[in-house]
Amino acid sequence: MNQVGKRYVCAECSTQIMCVKPGAGSFVCCGAEMQLESAKPLPSSD
C-alpha cells in the first residue's frame, strides 16, 4: 500500500515522486520497485 504524502526514490537514477493518492501496488522505475525515502535529520538548534 502506498503512503500518501510520502516520497519514493529510485535507487538507480535518483528519480523522486510523491504519493498523492492511496492505492494498492507499488511504484516502479528502471525496472525495480522504488523505495520509501527516509527522513532527513533536522539541523541542531544549539
C-alpha positions, 0 to 999 in steps of 0.5 A: 500500500502506498503512503500518501504524502510520502516520497519514493526514490529510485535507487538507480537514477535518483528519480523522486515522486510523491504519493498523492493518492492511496492505492494498492501496488507499488511504484516502479522505475528502471525496472525495480520497485522504488523505495520509501525515502527516509527522513532527513535529520533536522539541523541542531538548534544549539 
